[in-house]
Amino acid sequence: MPLIPELNGKANVLVCGASRGIGLALCTALSSRDDVAQVWAVSRNASHDDGLVALAKQQGERIALMDCDACDEYALAALASEVGCSCHHLHLVISTLGILHQEGARAEKSLAQLDLASLQASFATNAFAPILLLKHLLPLLRKGPATFAALSARVGSISDNRSGGWYSYRASKAALNQLLHTASIELRRLNPAATVLALHPGTTDTVLSRPFQANVPAGKLFEPAFAAQCMLEQIERLGPSDSGGFWAWDGRPIQW
Ligand SMILES: NC(=O)c1ccc[n+]([C@@H]2O[C@H](COP(=O)([O-])OP(=O)(O)OC[C@H]3O[C@@H](n4cnc5c(N)ncnc54)[C@H](OP(=O)(O)O)[C@@H]3O)[C@@H](O)[C@H]2O)c1
């Protein structure tokens, strides 16, 4: 099965949020596939990140490490022009950007814990950065099959919200979903072969989820490699007719 529907030939892929967790697992899986030509692995300090440097040593020129703070629009513009110098078309872009309790973001349990700084930090990384990444990479996504997949989270679903809490994270992922859905409508016009997806990877053992793993039932905490494999299975399966949707790791659609 091709990496994305209707793709003939090898894929150019960019992963933003590549230094650890699901992003690093995606870079590991993608850079070892025969149908992938090149992987651009992006994080704030990718060129000095131990995991990415080790992967680049193993995979050689197939993986390029790019330093970029995705919350900085000038840095995103520079990233797009640098990638554009060596590649005219990206077949797959995956945003794994996300914060829950880091860098000013808080996993609030109550309104009393909510503050402007947490809301702003969460929205900046979880919602604004992925859609601005899409904006800046759009010139590289306009010809033929191209998928932009962003890792969202089931807790961003309003209809699925029965337990409350995590105001900033939930709201920023709901905003991300709306931004992606809106972009899917524009992309349908610009490139009918393009697909925009919001994906839920399932609860996965990473820095992001670590403080909240105590109540995860046995067998429900995924390894990053498994979550990455599930994401790639959905990316292989879902094409332009599915664009704008919100899908879980097991292929089931999630209600907004
Ligand atoms: N883990 C879970 O259980 C779970 C569940 C549902 C959804 N998700 C979603 O899945 C995605 C991946 O989560 P994860 O658990 O793998 O997270 P993680 O281990 O914390 O990794 C997050 C990645 O994002 C990068 N990043 C953060 N801010 C950035 C910025 N401003 N510019 C560039 N890169 C930035 C980090 O790199 P640097 O800090 O090195 O720049 C890191 O590589 C997130 O969107 C998360 O919300 C995760």
PDBQT file of the ligand as one rigid body, heavy atoms in Angstrom, charges set to zero:
ROOT
HETATM    1  N1  LIG A 301       0.908  11.114  24.308  1.00  0.00    +0.000 N 
HETATM    2  C1  LIG A 301      -0.400  10.970  24.345  1.00  0.00    +0.000 C 
HETATM    3  O1  LIG A 301      -0.969  10.225  25.144  1.00  0.00    +0.000 OA
HETATM    4  C2  LIG A 301      -1.262  11.752  23.379  1.00  0.00    +0.000 A 
HETATM    5  C3  LIG A 301      -2.647  11.501  23.387  1.00  0.00    +0.000 A 
HETATM    6  C4  LIG A 301      -3.451  12.225  22.493  1.00  0.00    +0.000 A 
HETATM    7  C5  LIG A 301      -2.884  13.141  21.635  1.00  0.00    +0.000 A 
HETATM    8  N2  LIG A 301      -1.523  13.358  21.662  1.00  0.00    +0.000 N 
HETATM    9  C6  LIG A 301      -0.963  14.347  20.748  1.00  0.00    +0.000 C 
HETATM   10  O2  LIG A 301       0.049  13.751  19.959  1.00  0.00    +0.000 OA
HETATM   11  C7  LIG A 301       1.053  14.715  19.646  1.00  0.00    +0.000 C 
HETATM   12  C8  LIG A 301       2.432  14.187  20.018  1.00  0.00    +0.000 C 
HETATM   13  O3  LIG A 301       2.463  14.009  21.431  1.00  0.00    +0.000 OA
HETATM   14  P1  LIG A 301       3.666  13.330  22.210  1.00  0.00    +0.000 P 
HETATM   15  O4  LIG A 301       3.038  12.663  23.355  1.00  0.00    +0.000 OA
HETATM   16  O5  LIG A 301       4.534  12.584  21.275  1.00  0.00    +0.000 OA
HETATM   17  O6  LIG A 301       4.414  14.661  22.732  1.00  0.00    +0.000 OA
HETATM   18  P2  LIG A 301       5.915  14.911  23.213  1.00  0.00    +0.000 P 
HETATM   19  O7  LIG A 301       6.615  13.640  23.487  1.00  0.00    +0.000 OA
HETATM   20  O8  LIG A 301       5.850  15.936  24.294  1.00  0.00    +0.000 OA
HETATM   21  O9  LIG A 301       6.592  15.559  21.891  1.00  0.00    +0.000 OA
HETATM   22  C9  LIG A 301       6.182  16.801  21.411  1.00  0.00    +0.000 C 
HETATM   23  C10 LIG A 301       7.104  17.215  20.277  1.00  0.00    +0.000 C 
HETATM   24  O10 LIG A 301       6.715  18.523  19.855  1.00  0.00    +0.000 OA
HETATM   25  C11 LIG A 301       7.884  19.318  19.710  1.00  0.00    +0.000 C 
HETATM   26  N3  LIG A 301       7.555  20.725  19.921  1.00  0.00    +0.000 N 
HETATM   27  C12 LIG A 301       6.859  21.268  20.966  1.00  0.00    +0.000 A 
HETATM   28  N4  LIG A 301       6.760  22.593  20.804  1.00  0.00    +0.000 NA
HETATM   29  C13 LIG A 301       7.401  22.879  19.623  1.00  0.00    +0.000 A 
HETATM   30  C14 LIG A 301       7.625  24.077  18.886  1.00  0.00    +0.000 A 
HETATM   31  N5  LIG A 301       7.174  25.272  19.341  1.00  0.00    +0.000 N 
HETATM   32  N6  LIG A 301       8.294  24.022  17.718  1.00  0.00    +0.000 NA
HETATM   33  C15 LIG A 301       8.771  22.839  17.247  1.00  0.00    +0.000 A 
HETATM   34  N7  LIG A 301       8.579  21.660  17.893  1.00  0.00    +0.000 NA
HETATM   35  C16 LIG A 301       7.913  21.698  19.067  1.00  0.00    +0.000 A 
HETATM   36  C17 LIG A 301       8.842  18.784  20.769  1.00  0.00    +0.000 C 
HETATM   37  O11 LIG A 301      10.168  19.078  20.385  1.00  0.00    +0.000 OA
HETATM   38  P3  LIG A 301      11.144  20.128  21.126  1.00  0.00    +0.000 P 
HETATM   39  O12 LIG A 301      10.590  20.385  22.504  1.00  0.00    +0.000 OA
HETATM   40  O13 LIG A 301      12.447  19.379  21.140  1.00  0.00    +0.000 OA
HETATM   41  O14 LIG A 301      11.148  21.309  20.221  1.00  0.00    +0.000 OA
HETATM   42  C18 LIG A 301       8.570  17.283  20.669  1.00  0.00    +0.000 C 
HETATM   43  O15 LIG A 301       9.352  16.724  19.634  1.00  0.00    +0.000 OA
HETATM   44  C19 LIG A 301       0.643  16.008  20.371  1.00  0.00    +0.000 C 
HETATM   45  O16 LIG A 301      -0.061  16.838  19.487  1.00  0.00    +0.000 OA
HETATM   46  C20 LIG A 301      -0.291  15.512  21.452  1.00  0.00    +0.000 C 
HETATM   47  O17 LIG A 301      -1.222  16.500  21.847  1.00  0.00    +0.000 OA
HETATM   48  C21 LIG A 301      -0.701  12.674  22.506  1.00  0.00    +0.000 A 
ENDROOT
TORSDOF 0
